Amino acid sequence: MSINQKIKPASTTINANGNLEIGGCDLVELANEYSTPLYIMDEATLRGVAREYKKAFSRLENVNMMFASKALMVSAVAKILSQEGFGFDVVSSGELYTIKNANVDMENVTFNGNNKTCDELNMALDMGVGRISVDNFLELALLNEIAKSKNKIQKILLRITPGIECHTHEYIQTGHLDSKFGFDLTQIDEAVELILDEYKNLELTGLHAHIGSQIFETQVFFDEIGVILKEIKRIKDKFGIELYEINAGGGLGVTYTDEDCPPSVEKIAQVFAESIEKHCKEYNLKQPVLYIEPGRSIVATAGVTLYTIGSSKQVPNGRKYIAVDGGMADNPRPSMYGAKYFAQIANKKEDEKPQTVTVAGRFCESGDILIKDIELNDPQEGDILCVYNTGAYGYSMSSNYNRVLKPAMVLVNSSQSDIIVKRETLEQLIQNDVIPDRI
């Protein structure tokens, strides 16, 4: 079973005290030491899934694993994944800066995004970013101008919308035709002509597509590769150039609850390999270098979030609510997407007094509900709640809503815990506030 098919980190156990333990660290002790809410990343799980990807895709001769940084970008995670042989897909100056600060080889970075600023493009070229995935005609012109001013030839990919819809939440579908991302297939020829005839400081190496996130299907990946290679064949026939790189994005789903059944990493690698072999043979193309950009499936299962249970409320003839000291500011996914999670009380055995409860956050929104109707073991004030599979899009989408401080993040491994993101302080919260002298 692949790690993305598991709900809990690989090192999760129950110790002699009856408490949940991850990475050899007692979760109750971690909550006492670092306070809650607390993000925890299990290093063994993180490295394990990275190696699983590398092994599964080794059947392809030319493949580059790129971590989709938007899922979770902190310096320690960037360092670990770089050590495991991953490059990075980034979408902002902040992600660029974080990766550079972690001493990542910038040649192994692809800069993606639908509205990159002039400052960000300048920064990317100054840092020596290996590839820029160009999203639109304005960016083509702007990037060429910037590269020319620096006397550089910048390698680029054209991001395309392949017209493939996957059965996922509409907000995380990015490959269908009605999308804000990328060139429509009817616009590719114009873009190629501009690059070949006018934009001499851009070197077109390939095409980039991304069809969505939290994907459980496999045929969509097979079809995506077919669309990309068909376009490469068509460009070759029309313009006499054979593009040699394809970036197929990421999107493999993970198991948040028992209802989820994502395919394994091995299965996805098999689908990619079979599609590349079939379509390259069909179109008489050389096998291109494949870039693959998993994000969620790299970090989600490695992460959990700890909360302390506070107040409770029994609605007459209705639900029982228990409130925790975090919620939509440290994990907005349930409020935004209706995302579901599994959780356990970290300090109680599973056979105590099960109750069906709804876990509510502390924020001033009626929609701040983390988990609806989950069975927990006699939840009481002061208990520690462990919510699984929060490594992706929890911290990276967190906010200071209600002026609540952002949590700390701890890396655990071999019974050792280390802070990798410090808990925000009240002084840091207001450090950018300015009161004008006139008031």
Phi and psi in degrees as a GROMACS rama.xvg file:
@    title "Ramachandran Plot"
@    xaxis  label "Phi"
@    yaxis  label "Psi"
@TYPE xy
-69.2119  156.626  SER-2
-63.0539  -34.4807  ILE-3
-67.9731  -11.7961  ASN-4
-94.5458  3.00714  GLN-5
-107.734  150.722  LYS-6
-85.2818  -37.2526  ILE-7
-104.979  153.463  LYS-8
-56.4507  152.358  PRO-9
-60.4572  -28.4605  ALA-10
-94.0628  10.0206  SER-11
-69.3814  126.973  THR-12
-143.909  175.833  THR-13
-112.387  124.921  ILE-14
-87.7005  -176.306  ASN-15
-63.0917  -23.466  ALA-16
-82.5863  -3.35325  ASN-17
82.7069  10.5126  GLY-18
-98.6393  151.683  ASN-19
-65.6153  144.343  LEU-20
-137.458  135.028  GLU-21
-132.12  134.063  ILE-22
61.1375  27.7011  GLY-23
75.7522  10.3041  GLY-24
-115.224  129.877  CYS-25
-67.93  123.151  ASP-26
-66.7139  -32.3641  LEU-27
-66.9175  -40.4237  VAL-28
-66.6372  -36.9724  GLU-29
-64.2421  -41.4096  LEU-30
-63.0541  -39.7776  ALA-31
-68.1678  -38.1225  ASN-32
-75.5865  -41.6786  GLU-33
-108.774  -5.64708  TYR-34
72.8043  170.747  SER-35
-127.713  159.716  THR-36
-60.8861  152.549  PRO-37
-144.406  123.375  LEU-38
-83.164  136.471  TYR-39
-126.647  132.743  ILE-40
-117.218  128.186  MET-41
-90.3186  112.169  ASP-42
-62.8669  -38.6509  GLU-43
-63.44  -40.2262  ALA-44
-68.424  -42.5043  THR-45
-60.4835  -48.4449  LEU-46
-68.3182  -34.6809  ARG-47
-63.4365  -43.9339  GLY-48
-71.9948  -33.6524  VAL-49
-61.5407  -44.1462  ALA-50
-69.0901  -32.9678  ARG-51
-62.5581  -44.4496  GLU-52
-61.8809  -47.1807  TYR-53
-59.5925  -43.3357  LYS-54
-66.9805  -44.7289  LYS-55
-63.3399  -39.7159  ALA-56
-89.1545  2.13645  PHE-57
-68.1591  -12.7485  SER-58
-66.6017  -20.2191  ARG-59
-90.9393  139.284  LEU-60
-67.4651  -42.438  GLU-61
-125.868  99.9336  ASN-62
-142.739  139.842  VAL-63
-122.4  122.183  ASN-64
-85.9617  126.448  MET-65
-124.464  125.337  MET-66
-81.6677  128.17  PHE-67
-76.0556  99.3922  ALA-68
-60.7489  -25.4453  SER-69
-58.9802  -24.6215  LYS-70
-66.0963  -40.0446  ALA-71
-170.872  111.014  LEU-72
-124.453  98.9723  MET-73
-131.268  156.93  VAL-74
-58.4771  -41.9388  SER-75
-66.9468  -39.3852  ALA-76
-65.548  -41.8953  VAL-77
-60.2054  -41.2828  ALA-78
-63.996  -45.1325  LYS-79
-63.1402  -47.3045  ILE-80
-69.0239  -32.5721  LEU-81
-63.4413  -41.404  SER-82
-62.2621  -29.327  GLN-83
-87.4223  6.85825  GLU-84
89.9927  17.1771  GLY-85
-93.0506  144.02  PHE-86
-93.4412  -167.512  GLY-87
-140.935  137.595  PHE-88
-99.1961  122.842  ASP-89
-123.103  160.047  VAL-90
-135.289  10.7527  VAL-91
-159.374  165.687  SER-92
-65.4302  -32.1422  SER-93
-65.228  -41.888  GLY-94
-68.8034  -39.762  GLU-95
-57.279  -47.9952  LEU-96
-64.8316  -41.3172  TYR-97
-62.5384  -44.6572  THR-98
-66.9543  -42.5436  ILE-99
-60.1337  -40.8089  LYS-100
-65.5069  -24.5043  ASN-101
-88.522  9.03517  ALA-102
61.6566  38.2024  ASN-103
-78.9591  144.345  VAL-104
-68.6784  112.254  ASP-105
-69.9243  -14.6146  MET-106
-63.7406  -24.2867  GLU-107
-94.9808  28.7244  ASN-108
-120.968  136.58  VAL-109
-115.033  127.939  THR-110
-97.4937  117.793  PHE-111
-118.664  168.929  ASN-112
134.758  152.266  GLY-113
-93.0097  -8.03024  ASN-114
-151.645  60.4773  ASN-115
-66.1067  140.354  LYS-116
-84.1497  164.289  THR-117
-60.0248  -42.385  CYS-118
-62.5012  -40.0895  ASP-119
-67.5075  -40.2361  GLU-120
-66.1908  -40.0993  LEU-121
-59.7578  -45.2512  ASN-122
-61.2838  -43.758  MET-123
-61.5717  -44.4019  ALA-124
-68.1169  -38.7587  LEU-125
-65.8031  -31.7213  ASP-126
-82.6276  -11.7881  MET-127
80.7381  34.7307  GLY-128
-58.3225  134.354  VAL-129
-66.5599  -45.8403  GLY-130
-135.463  143.888  ARG-131
-119.277  123.845  ILE-132
-87.7468  108.621  SER-133
-85.4311  132.602  VAL-134
-101.773  -21.3095  ASP-135
-160.879  172.946  ASN-136
-67.8281  -38.2858  PHE-137
-59.7663  -43.8885  LEU-138
-65.694  -37.1672  GLU-139
-55.8869  -50.2598  LEU-140
-65.2837  -44.8188  ALA-141
-64.5315  -44.5093  LEU-142
-65.1955  -40.9179  LEU-143
-61.8755  -41.5708  ASN-144
-61.9814  -43.6281  GLU-145
-67.2413  -45.2286  ILE-146
-61.1152  -40.8729  ALA-147
-62.4719  -40.5461  LYS-148
-65.536  -23.5009  SER-149
-101.624  3.83366  LYS-150
55.796  45.4948  ASN-151
-121.663  152.857  LYS-152
-107.355  113.84  ILE-153
-99.6574  126.998  GLN-154
-73.0626  135.189  LYS-155
-135.11  157.393  ILE-156
-115.054  151.566  LEU-157
-96.5371  123.489  LEU-158
-83.3426  130.053  ARG-159
-121.036  156.749  ILE-160
-100.818  107.889  THR-161
-76.3396  -6.24058  PRO-162
78.2896  29.9246  GLY-163
-117.348  126.346  ILE-164
-106.628  132.335  GLU-165
-104.907  157.168  CYS-166
-84.3936  77.4024  HIS-167
-137.332  -179.117  THR-168
-61.1041  139.859  HIS-169
-59.2212  -27.6522  GLU-170
-71.7274  -18.4435  TYR-171
-117.401  23.5397  ILE-172
-94.8566  123.874  GLN-173
-126.309  -4.96129  THR-174
-103.691  -1.58096  GLY-175
-81.5247  167.803  HIS-176
-66.5572  -38.7741  LEU-177
-87.7343  76.1071  ASP-178
-136.544  150.637  SER-179
-76.6245  -10.3275  LYS-180
-95.8821  135.194  PHE-181
79.8301  171.913  GLY-182
-79.3843  135.456  PHE-183
-65.7727  151.993  ASP-184
-58.514  -27.5358  LEU-185
-75.2667  -10.4154  THR-186
-100.286  -6.80861  GLN-187
-63.1921  -44.2293  ILE-188
-58.9164  -43.6827  ASP-189
-61.4338  -41.9163  GLU-190
-64.1068  -43.9987  ALA-191
-62.9784  -42.5514  VAL-192
-60.4713  -42.3418  GLU-193
-62.7599  -41.6223  LEU-194
-65.4175  -43.9487  ILE-195
-72.886  -35.6905  LEU-196
-97.49  -33.8143  ASP-197
-119.574  -41.287  GLU-198
-91.6857  78.253  TYR-199
-74.8508  -10.2008  LYS-200
-97.4419  11.5651  ASN-201
-119.282  133.637  LEU-202
-112.955  111.742  GLU-203
-80.1736  117.303  LEU-204
-106.265  -22.1265  THR-205
-179.599  -167.667  GLY-206
-120.575  151.051  LEU-207
-128.654  133.138  HIS-208
-141.395  153.849  ALA-209
-146.49  125.86  HIS-210
-102.425  -5.09259  ILE-211
146.203  -165.809  GLY-212
-140.259  156.763  SER-213
54.1829  52.3986  GLN-214
-92.8329  132.241  ILE-215
-107.025  -11.0944  PHE-216
-85.0632  161.131  GLU-217
-114.383  -30.9036  THR-218
-61.4651  -31.7092  GLN-219
-63.3135  -34.4501  VAL-220
-70.7072  -40.5952  PHE-221
-59.1499  -46.0721  PHE-222
-67.1551  -37.8774  ASP-223
-59.2481  -46.8256  GLU-224
-60.8546  -39.5428  ILE-225
-61.041  -42.5824  GLY-226
-64.7788  -44.7313  VAL-227
-62.7069  -47.2299  ILE-228
-69.356  -31.6944  LEU-229
-63.0676  -40.0467  LYS-230
-67.2634  -38.4883  GLU-231
-63.9018  -39.8215  ILE-232
-62.4398  -44.9051  LYS-233
-64.3937  -41.6973  ARG-234
-63.6046  -40.8467  ILE-235
-59.9357  -45.7922  LYS-236
-66.5792  -38.0827  ASP-237
-84.0996  -39.1535  LYS-238
-111.182  -8.22468  PHE-239
75.6034  19.3988  GLY-240
-123.071  139.72  ILE-241
-110.197  107.144  GLU-242
-65.3783  142.888  LEU-243
-119.455  8.32651  TYR-244
-133.142  140.273  GLU-245
-131.737  135.737  ILE-246
-113.889  114.34  ASN-247
-97.0591  10.3665  ALA-248
68.3068  -153.219  GLY-249
-137.548  -135.629  GLY-250
113.081  -2.75622  GLY-251
-59.6188  133.112  LEU-252
-76.7932  167.202  GLY-253
-128.462  172.055  VAL-254
-99.6805  99.6908  THR-255
-82.9865  -37.8755  TYR-256
-137.862  175.142  THR-257
-65.5382  -13.9578  ASP-258
-74.1752  -19.7401  GLU-259
-88.0233  135.963  ASP-260
-134.726  71.2701  CYS-261
-75.1257  153.872  PRO-262
-69.9694  161.943  PRO-263
-77.6099  161.831  SER-264
-59.8429  -40.8776  VAL-265
-60.1521  -41.8355  GLU-266
-65.2387  -42.9802  LYS-267
-64.1451  -41.8099  ILE-268
-61.4012  -39.6337  ALA-269
-62.6028  -42.2951  GLN-270
-63.5859  -45.2138  VAL-271
-60.6239  -46.3489  PHE-272
-62.5429  -44.2925  ALA-273
-65.4013  -38.9641  GLU-274
-69.2662  -42.4456  SER-275
-62.4012  -45.6502  ILE-276
-62.0997  -45.9699  GLU-277
-63.8702  -49.3678  LYS-278
-77.1239  -31.2936  HIS-279
-65.3097  -39.4046  CYS-280
-66.9364  -42.929  LYS-281
-63.2477  -39.5568  GLU-282
-99.2899  5.09785  TYR-283
55.137  52.2702  ASN-284
-114.407  151.835  LEU-285
-71.4284  146.48  LYS-286
-64.5224  123.478  GLN-287
-78.7291  167.141  PRO-288
-74.4051  126.374  VAL-289
-97.9644  128.08  LEU-290
-106.15  129.695  TYR-291
-125.289  137.731  ILE-292
-123.379  67.2959  GLU-293
-68.7138  143.842  PRO-294
-129.491  -74.3349  GLY-295
-51.6765  -46.9599  ARG-296
-71.3682  -9.81717  SER-297
-84.4994  -43.667  ILE-298
-110.669  -17.4444  VAL-299
-59.2692  -54.5744  ALA-300
-68.839  -25.1432  THR-301
-71.7621  -15.8656  ALA-302
-108.626  141.231  GLY-303
-132.391  162.308  VAL-304
-124.29  131.996  THR-305
-100.722  136.938  LEU-306
-129.822  157.248  TYR-307
-102.974  130.229  THR-308
-76.2682  135.895  ILE-309
-115.416  -113.963  GLY-310
-74.497  165.1  SER-311
-139.688  159.756  SER-312
-147.638  126.379  LYS-313
-101.605  113.561  GLN-314
-76.9348  127.177  VAL-315
-54.4118  124.693  PRO-316
58.2484  28.2651  ASN-317
-144.001  -153.921  GLY-318
-72.6934  157.415  ARG-319
-103.617  125.348  LYS-320
-103.189  136.737  TYR-321
-119.089  137.557  ILE-322
-104.077  142.544  ALA-323
-117.083  170.285  VAL-324
-87.6034  20.3229  ASP-325
-142.28  -152.511  GLY-326
146.518  -132.33  GLY-327
-68.3371  -17.2933  MET-328
-79.8068  -30.1047  ALA-329
-98.3768  -13.8876  ASP-330
-152.565  90.2977  ASN-331
-80.7312  -5.31151  PRO-332
-60.0413  -42.4634  ARG-333
-60.9749  -39.0575  PRO-334
-71.5607  -38.1089  SER-335
-79.402  -44.5351  MET-336
-114.163  -7.55966  TYR-337
71.2721  27.777  GLY-338
-63.9764  145.367  ALA-339
-110.299  147.638  LYS-340
-137.393  161.33  TYR-341
-112.465  144.1  PHE-342
-144.161  161.543  ALA-343
-142.264  153.803  GLN-344
-74.7209  124.97  ILE-345
-75.4636  -18.9473  ALA-346
-115.427  20.9079  ASN-347
-140.124  142.475  LYS-348
-67.3537  154.631  LYS-349
-72.8167  -12.0327  GLU-350
-103.501  20.7871  ASP-351
-77.907  -116.081  GLU-352
-117.474  88.582  LYS-353
-65.3674  136.912  PRO-354
-134.031  144.196  GLN-355
-90.2631  118.217  THR-356
-135.062  165.612  VAL-357
-114.775  127.187  THR-358
-89.0533  116.084  VAL-359
-105.454  147.002  ALA-360
-85.0106  177.554  GLY-361
-94.8493  1.19716  ARG-362
-89.6866  156.227  PHE-363
-80.8718  60.5457  CYS-364
-144.907  130.196  GLU-365
-64.4226  -22.9367  SER-366
-82.9346  3.25949  GLY-367
-81.6337  74.4839  ASP-368
-120.123  120.755  ILE-369
-79.9289  -45.7398  LEU-370
-144.806  126.034  ILE-371
-93.0511  135.407  LYS-372
50.7483  63.3283  ASP-373
-111.992  145.802  ILE-374
-88.9226  116.701  GLU-375
-122.922  157.546  LEU-376
-87.6194  99.8385  ASN-377
43.9501  59.6654  ASP-378
-66.4907  127.776  PRO-379
-132.463  160.385  GLN-380
-53.6153  132.036  GLU-381
95.2415  -14.9907  GLY-382
-67.1894  154.438  ASP-383
-102.231  122.56  ILE-384
-100.482  127.921  LEU-385
-106.44  115.095  CYS-386
-99.0821  123.928  VAL-387
-86.7676  160.511  TYR-388
62.2351  43.9788  ASN-389
-108.756  12.4947  THR-390
-66.4841  -25.3835  GLY-391
-106.434  133.461  ALA-392
62.991  20.2141  TYR-393
-93.6709  -73.3279  GLY-394
-58.1884  -41.8742  TYR-395
-67.8948  -21.7279  SER-396
-108.78  10.924  MET-397
-72.1188  161.973  SER-398
-144.47  176.861  SER-399
-103.576  31.401  ASN-400
-53.5407  140.123  TYR-401
63.5871  16.2279  ASN-402
57.7823  34.8738  ARG-403
-87.6941  140.806  VAL-404
-71.805  144.818  LEU-405
-74.0902  142.414  LYS-406
-69.6433  165.745  PRO-407
-81.6769  164.181  ALA-408
-128.77  135.779  MET-409
-122.965  136.805  VAL-410
-99.1253  128.62  LEU-411
-118.927  142.936  VAL-412
-171.007  134.646  ASN-413
50.8813  46.766  SER-414
66.6528  16.1029  SER-415
-117.691  140.798  GLN-416
-123.161  138.997  SER-417
-137.032  134.239  ASP-418
-66.4052  127.693  ILE-419
-116.773  -14.1298  ILE-420
-139.212  121.853  VAL-421
-71.9587  149.727  LYS-422
-66.2804  135.614  ARG-423
-65.9505  145.423  GLU-424
-105.944  164.138  THR-425
-62.9701  -35.9799  LEU-426
-64.0033  -41.0839  GLU-427
-67.0684  -32.3862  GLN-428
-61.0329  -36.6381  LEU-429
-106.029  8.88519  ILE-430
-64.8319  -22.8491  GLN-431
-100.302  0.313315  ASN-432
-71.6355  140.868  ASP-433
-131.885  127.555  VAL-434
-102.748  112.882  ILE-435
-59.4702  145.117  PRO-436
-57.297  -31.582  ASP-437
-70.4827  -11.3785  ARG-438
